[in-house]
């Protein structure tokens, strides 16, 4: 079980919307968008008074469609009810006309859609999960009586593909990317109508896909790694084991030497093949630096994982990162904050470029930093720290039992509710051996000061995990390459620099005001009138501006699960055949 316990118990910010403001496109709206205006050109000067499809009178639903999606039909009972509703609205908006098929089989638009569905693999998605093999078989059979089934199956596949690209269709139970405070994304129906009406399916896919430069760069990188997977045989994995350090002898050293030699390093030796010599250590240090690992020359778990990662492993990271981009808001904000958890970085982004960047410390594997989007709300100067109950039980209470002076040494007060009011309790009068678990009537609060766990400043942002960004007195952690040490919150390498930016531009403060506030001992919360969106993301593949593709260690072991979720998707059942429809009708 994962526990995040860095937040203040008394400073939880609920989302402003009644439910988490996830990026969603209503099923009926999507259906109307995809079907309604598509086959009727947008209003022009020549036709200024044509009412929209939702207003003008439409013909009755023909039997070919009513048999499947009519209110009384159970023909598609194996489909999600939402999907049947989408089909009904789709064809109602299109005056119940077939969109992809004609008397002779597929129309040009239908063939374009088939090709588009088959190319979904370019986005790391599964054509099989869209039913492409079954659709191809239906086309090849060319059965005129099965035209309604082919028509509806194509539309169902398009609906699913559009939902996956938009990141709003997650019927498989995939984790969401919560969005707090920010406005929900919307789809431009006129643009979709124009694209489908012209039959430009590739442009339609581009419109549905994230326009973020990283997504587009990763698509190009994916094509390269897909070719590498096809061309290169998988290299033998270097076995796991104890960390190999300078001067060690280990039977895995020849394999490490061969791997470094294959990467172009001169690591030849005339000595003991199993000896980890200085030349090989130097090559390993260069490899570590290139892969953003601690360049200490030791070969441990993370280094072996990077050495063993072949094109297929890297393709998993690319596909997982593409999926995460699809789940994020389309509009990140012209200026926004991006925290990339596995990269241990926070960047202030101006469009696609970082105007400020710093190292961060993120949650441990047991107390992982969650991903979500929100907006900076408050800067708190000289904060107090209200210790969360779980952290009090797991960390503070054992420390008190080991050291009776722990609370005093760390400026932590003990609080309790007495006669309906919160009062400070003399910790010396408490028998700490009698308390713990559910029997914990006390709360702990750390005073502001040099030793405060939140440092000199914290930045609050609404979210239901009570995660925030803050300073830390443990500055030495920023010298490490792997920085997963927090209880879920994000510790900043340069909090004063970031706070200055927020207070000057978000609160209109002068530098003298900022310096004066930090010089005082008291806590001060400063609301931000003009702030920035914050996106906490988990992106293990990143393409730099120069085209270099960087991979980050999957510190929470999430990539495989994301890709397995994509691969586990299954196609919608094919609509029943004419024979089955007739049999069911006769039985009724």
N, C-alpha and C positions, 0 to 999 in steps of 0.2 A: 504494500500500500504506500502511496506517495503522500507525504505530509508537507505542506508549505506553511511555515510558521514564523516568517519574518515580519508579518504585518502587525500594526497596532490594533489591539482589540477594540479600542474606542474610536478608531478613525476609518471605519469601513465606509466606502462610498458605493451606494447602490446605483445601478444603471438608471438613467433618466427615463428610458422607455419601459413600458410594462413588461416586456420580455426582452431578452438580449437582442440588441439591434443587429441581428445577423443580416448579411447580404442575401436578400431573398427577392425573387421575382415571382409574383402570384401565378399559380398554375393557369388560371383562366386568362390572366393578362398575357402570359407567354403564348398561350394558344391563339388568342385573338391577334397578337402581334405577328406571329408566324404565318397566320392564314389570312386574316381579314384584308388589310391593305395591300397584300402581296400581289394579288392578281387584278387589282383595280388601281390604276395610277393615282398618285396623290393629287388632290384638288389643284387645278390650275386656273389661270385667268379665264380660260374658255368655259370652265365648269365651276363657277364660284358658289353655286347653291346646292351641290350634291351633298346630301347628309352623310355622316359616317356610317359604316356598316352596322354599328350598334343601334342606330336610330331608324334607318330606312327599313321598310318591310321586306322580309325575305321569304323565299318559297318554302313550302313544307319539306321536311326531311324525307328524301327518297328512300324507298325500301332497301336498296342496296346498302345504305348506311344505317338506317334504323334497325335492321336486323342485328347490327353489331353494337351500336352505341345508343340506341333508343332507351328511353327511361325504363322500359320493361324488359329490355334485353339482358340476358345473362351470358351471351356468347363470349364475352371477354372477362368473365368472372375471375380468371386466373391472373389478370392484370391488376395492378394497384388501382383502386377506385379513382384516385387522383388522375391517373393516366387516361382512363376512359373519359373523364370529364374534360380533359385537355383535347382529346380527339373530337368530342361533341362540339366544343366551342370553336375549335380550329375549322371544322367544315361548315359550321353555321356562319362564321365570318366570311367564308369563301363561297356562300350561296350553295353549299352542298355539292360543289363540283369536284371531281377528282383532280388531284394536283400533280400526280406523278405518272399516271397511266392513261393510255388511250386504247382505242379499238385494236391497235396493232401491238400492244404491249407497253413497254416503257416509252415515255416521251423523252425528248432531249433533256428536259429538266430532271426527269426521273433517273436517267443515266448519269447525269451530273451528280445527283444526290448519292447514287450507289458508289460512284468513285470517291466522293467525299467521305462517306462512311468507311470505306475500305482504307482510306489514308489516315484514319484516326490514330493509327499506331505512331504517326509522326509526333504526336503530342504525348506519347507514353500511355495511351489508352488502348483498349482492346477491341478490335473489330469484331471478334467473336462475341463479346458482351453486347454488341449492338445488333447481333443476329445476322451479320453479313453472309456467312456461309449459307444459312437457310434462305436468305433473300435471293442469293445467286441461284440456288436450286429452284426457287419458285419462278424466277425469270427464265431459266433454261427450260422448265417444263412448258411454259407458254400456254397455260390452260386458260382460255377465255373465262370459264366459269369461276376461276379463282382470282379474277382481277380485283374484287373488293378486298380479299385477304392481302394481296400484295400491296395494294394502295394503303391500307391501314397499317400494315407492318412497317412500311417505309416511313410513314408519318410518326409512328411510335418510336422508331429508331432515331429519327431526327429530334424528337422531343427529348429523348434521353441524352443524346450527344450534346444538344444545346445546353441542357441542364448541367452536364458534367463540365463543359467548357466555362460556363458561367459560375461554377462553384456553388450552385444553389440546389442541385439534385444529389442528395446523399442518402438514398434509400437503403444503402448498405450499412448504415450505422457508423460511417466514418466520422472521426472527430471533427468538430467545426472550428472555425476561427472566429471567436466572439468579437463583436463590434459594439463598443459602448459610446454613447454620446454622439458619435459621428452620424451624419445623415446616411440613410440607406441608399445603396446604388440603384440606379434606374436604367432601364434599357430604352434606347431611342427607337420607337416603333416605326417612324418614317424611314430611318436608315435600313432597318431590317426589311421593311416592305420593298424598298427600292432594290435591295440586294437580291431578294428572292424573286422579285418580278423580272429582273434581268437575267436570272439564272446563274449569277456569278457566285457559285457555292464556295469557292476558295476565299473570296472576299467576305462572305458571310461568316465563315469559320474564323477569319482574322478579326472580325468585329466582335464575335462572341468571346474570343480568347483575350487574356490580359494583354494590354498594350504596353505594359512595363518593359523597359529595355532589357532587363534581366531575363524576362520570359523569352523574348525574341532571341537573345543571344544564346540562351540555353537550348532552344530548338535547333539552332545551327550546330551547337556543340554536340547535341544528341545524334545528329546525322553522322558526325565524325566517329563517335564512339560506337554507333551501331555498325558501321563498316569495320571498325577494329575488332569487334566481337566476331564478325563473320570471317575475318581474315586470320586472326591470331588464335592459335591453340592455347588453351588455359595452361599457365605455368604451374609446376608443382608448388604447393604451399610450404612455406618454411614452418616447421612445427612450433607450437607454443612451448613455453618453458620458462625457467628462471631468467631474470634479466642478465644479459651478457654485458660485462664492463671491460674497460681497457685492461689488457694483460691476461684475461680469462682464456681458458681452453674449453671449447665446446664443440660437439659434433655438428652443430648447425652452422658453424662459421663458414665452411666451404659453400653452403647454399647462399649465405649472405654475400659472400665475396662474388659469387656468380651473378647474383642479382645486381650488385653495384657495377660489375663489369659490363653487364648488358645495358646499363644506363650511361655508359661512356666513361666510367671512372677507371683510372689506372690503379689497380689494387693487386697486381701480380705479386707473388711471394715465392721465395725459394726455401722458406723455413717450414715449420710445422703447419700443415694445412688447417688444423683445428685451432691455431693460435690467433686471438683477436689482436692484431698488431696495430701500431700507430697509423700506418698508411690506410688500412681499412677503416679505422676509427675516424680519420679525417674525411673519408668519403661518406661515411654514415652521418657525420655532422653536417655536411653539405646537403645531404638528402633531407635531414631533419629541418634545416632552415628553409629549404624549398617547399616543404610540406607544412610549414608553420607548426613544427613540433619543437620541444625544448632541445636546442642543439648542444647536448651534453655528451654525445657519442655513445650513450648506453642504448642497448637494444632491448626494449621492454615491450609490453603489450601493444601500446599505440604505434610504436615504430614497426613492429612486425605486421600489424594490421595494414599500415600504409604500404609496406613492401609487398605484401601478399595481394594487394588490391589490383586486379587486372581490369581490362575494359568492361567486362560484365559487371563487376562490382561498382565501377564508376557509373555505369549506365543506371544502376539502381539508385544511386545518389541523385543523378540528374532527373530521373522520373519522379522521385519523391519530392524533389524541390519544385518541379513543374506543378505537381499537384498542390503543393502548399501555396504557390503563387495564385493558382486558380481560386483558392478559398479566401484570399485576402481581398480587401476593398479595391475596386478598380481605380478610384481616385485617392491616392495616398496623401495628396496635398502638395501644392507647388513647393512648399517648404515643410519638411516633416522630419521626425526623429525615427530612425530605424535601428533597433537593437537586434543584432543577429546572435542568438544565443550560442550556437556551436562555434562561431568565430570569436566569441568573447569581445565584441566590439559594439560601440554605440556611435552612430553617425548622424549629424545634422545634414540633411540632404536638401540641396537646392536643385530641384528637378532630379536629374540622374547623377549629379555630382555631389561629393561630400565637401561641405564648407568647414566642417569641424568633425574630428574623429578622435575617439579615445578608447582605451581598454576598459573592459568591465569585468566584474566578478559575478557569476550567475549561480543558480541553485545547484546543489549536489544531485546525484542520481536519486537519492531518497527524498529530496525536497526540491523537485524540479521547478524551474521557472516556466510558467505557462505562456502560451502564445495568445495574443489578442491585440485589438486596436482600440485606442481611446484618444483622449486629448488632455494635455497638461492643464491642470486647474489651479494649483496652489504651490507656492514655494514657501517652505517652513524653515525659518532661520533659527539656529540653536534649538533643535527639536528635543523633546523628551522622547523616551522610548517606553511604550507600554508593552511589556513582555507578553506575547501570546500564551495561552494556557498550555498548549502542547509543548512549546519550548520551555516554559517554566517547569513542566513535569519532567521533561527529558534532559534538560541541561542545567537549569538554575538550581533546582532542588538537590540533585546529586552533588553539585558544587558546594552548596551550603553545608551538606552533611560532611563533606571532606574538609571544609575550611569554614569554621564558624564566623570568621571575619569577612567572608566573601562579599556580602551585601554592602558592608561599609566601605570596603576597598574599591567597589565598583559603583559607588554612589547610587545604590538601588534602594528605593523605599518599599516598605510592605504596606499595602492598603487592604482594607476590609470594610464591608458595609456594617455599620453599628447604629442601631436605632434609626434605620432608614437613611443614614448618611454615610458617605465614604470618608473614612478616617484613617490616619496613619497609625500603624501598630508598631510597638517596640519589638523588634525581631528577637531580642535577647530573651523575651518572655515566652517564646514559642518553642514547643517541643517538635522539631521538624521530623523526628522519626515517626510521629503520629499522623503525619499528613502526606498525602500523595494520591494519585489517581483521582477518583471522584470526591475524595475527602480533602478538598483544597479550597477553603473559603477565602484565600488570600490572592491578591493581585500584586504584581511587581511593576514598578515604574522607575526607570533610570533618569536621573536629572541631566540637564544639559551640561556639557563640559568636554574636556579633551578626551576623556575615556568613553564618552557615549558611543554606543554601538552604531548609531546613525551618523556620527561625525557632526559637522557644523551645519549641514543642510540636507533637506530631503525635498523631493519633487513629487507631488501627489497627482494621481490621475484616476478618474472613476473606473472601477472594475470590480467584479464580484469575487476576485481572489485577494483583494486588498494588497496588491503588489505595487511598489513604488520604486523610484530611483533615489539613491542617497549616497552621501559621503561615508567614509569608513576610517577608523583609526588604524586598521591593519593594512598599511600601505605596502608592505613587503610582498603581498600576494600579487601585485601588479607586475612584479619582476618575473613571474612564472608564465610559462606558455599556456598550460592548461589551468583554467581559473574557475572551476566549478566548486565553490566553497561556501556559498551563501545558503540561506534557508528559503530561497525563492526570489527574494527581491534582488534588485540590480545595483551593485556598488560601482560608483564611478571613479575613474582614475583622476579626472580633473573636474571635480564638482564645482569649484569656485568659478572656473571659466564658463561652464554651462549655466550656473546660477546668474552670473553677470549678464549673459545673453538674455535670459528669460526676464530678469528684473528690469533691464534697460528697455527692451523692446516689447515685453509683455505687460509691464506694470508702469512704464514711463519713469523709472527711477533714474536719478543721477548717480555718478560714481561715489560722490560724497555720502548720499543716502545709503548706498549699499555698504560702504565701509563702516558707517556709523551703526547700522543695524547688526553687523557681524561683530562689532566691538562690544556690544552690550551683552549682558549675561542672560537676559530674559528671552523666552521663546516668542517668535513673531511669525504669524501666518500671513502671507501676502497673496491675495487672489490675482490671477492673471486675466487681464481684460482681453488681451490679444495674444493668443498662444499658438501652439503647434500640435498637429496630430502626432501620436506616438504609435508605432507599429512594432510589437515584440514578435519576432519571427524566428523560425528554426530552418535555416537555409544552409545545407551542407555542401552545396555547389554554387560557385559564384564566378562570373566572368568579368574580369577587369576591363577597364577602358581600352587597354592595349590588346585585348583579345585573349589574354592568358586565362585559362580555366583553373581555378583554385578549388580544392576539396578540403572540407573541414571534418574533423573526427566526429562521428555520430555519437556524441557523448551520452545521449539517453537511449541509444539503440532503437530509434524510431523508424529509420528509413526502410528497413526490410518489412516492417508491419504496414507501412503506407503502401508500398508496391504490392504486397500480398493482398491487401484490400482491393486494389485496382484489378488485380488478376483474378480475384474471387468473384467479381461481378458476373452475373449470368444474364443472358438475353431474355427478353420478354417471350413468353410462349407464343407460338405462331397462332394467328386467328384460326378458328376451326374451319375445316374444308367444307365445300358445299354439301358433300355426302353426310358429314357429321351434323351439319345444320339441319338437313332434311330429316335425318334420323331422330334428332332431338325434337324437332317440330312434330313429327308423327307420334312420338312417344308422349308428348304433352297432350 
